[in-house]
């Protein structure tokens, strides 16, 4: 079987992969690093957590995109820890607010939408699960992620807390923001990805991530094909 060092970059057909004996998992992990997800891991985590699928797949793509079982297992533990520590559950919103206040800042995973408060001339974020509607947002952050203004996106964010007497704005503000859903479409990457059709295997590429364009999905006949 050919190793990942011998794998082609693009334009690979199902017949070529089958006849040449390419390692499918290595092929996907080499050329779509961070965008490959084992769907059995998604199902495993989903059964124990009330978390949107694309949030799970984003984290799995970050930590479990490997064909090494030890790496995958360590990655799973990292994902579970991140979900426990940083994903905001609505029934724990007040606890998380308290953590932000006491620590001064705290990293969370939540759905973020932004509106312009024209009376104060500031952008304000609504954090869906945390229940905050007026967290201050830097203008550049909004310019870099315009979908925040059109329904919102799931993100990993660092929330700051600062309060002083007489303050007229929210003590909460966003310091960093990393989209989990795609803020814009990378057409060049999408066209490259759609040149690849592969036969069935243990992995597939997920289409829900914000920064990752639609790639491959499970077809009814057991193959992986572009969407």
WOKAZI-V399433 format. One line per field, one symbol per residue. ss: DSSP state (H for helix, E for strand, C for the rest). psi: psi as a letter, one per 20 degrees, with the letter a starting at -180 (. if undefined). burial: 1 if it has 9 or more other C-alpha atoms within 8 Angstrom, else 0. A space follows every 10 residues. Layout:
ss=???
psi=???
burial=???
This chain:
ss=CECHHHCCCC CCCHHHHHHH CECHHHHHHH HCCCCEECHH HHHHHHCCCC CCHHHHHHHH HHHCCCCCHH HHHHHHHHHH HHHHHHECCH HHHHHHHHHH HHHCEEEEEE EEEEEEECCC CEEEEEECCC CEEEEEECHH HHHHCHHHHC CCEEEEEEEE ECCCCCCCCC CEEEEEEEEC ECCCCCHHHH HHHCCCCECC CCCEECCCCE CCCCCEEECC CCCEEEC
psi=pqrihjqqgr kprhgggghi kqogghgghg ilpijppohh hggghhhjpm pqghgghggh hgijmqjohg ggghgghggh ggghhhpoph ijghghgggg ghihqpprpr ppqqqpnhhi lqppqpoghh kpikpqpqhh hghimhihil hrqpqoqppq pppqpjpirq ipqpgqpoqh qohrpnhggg hghjippqrq aiqrpqjiqg iprpeqrpqh jjrpqq.
burial=0111001000 0111001100 0111111110 0110111110 1100110000 0001111111 1111111000 1111110110 0100011100 0010011011 1001111111 1111001000 0111111111 1101111100 1100111110 0111111111 1000000001 1111101011 1110000001 0111111110 0011111111 1111111100 0011110
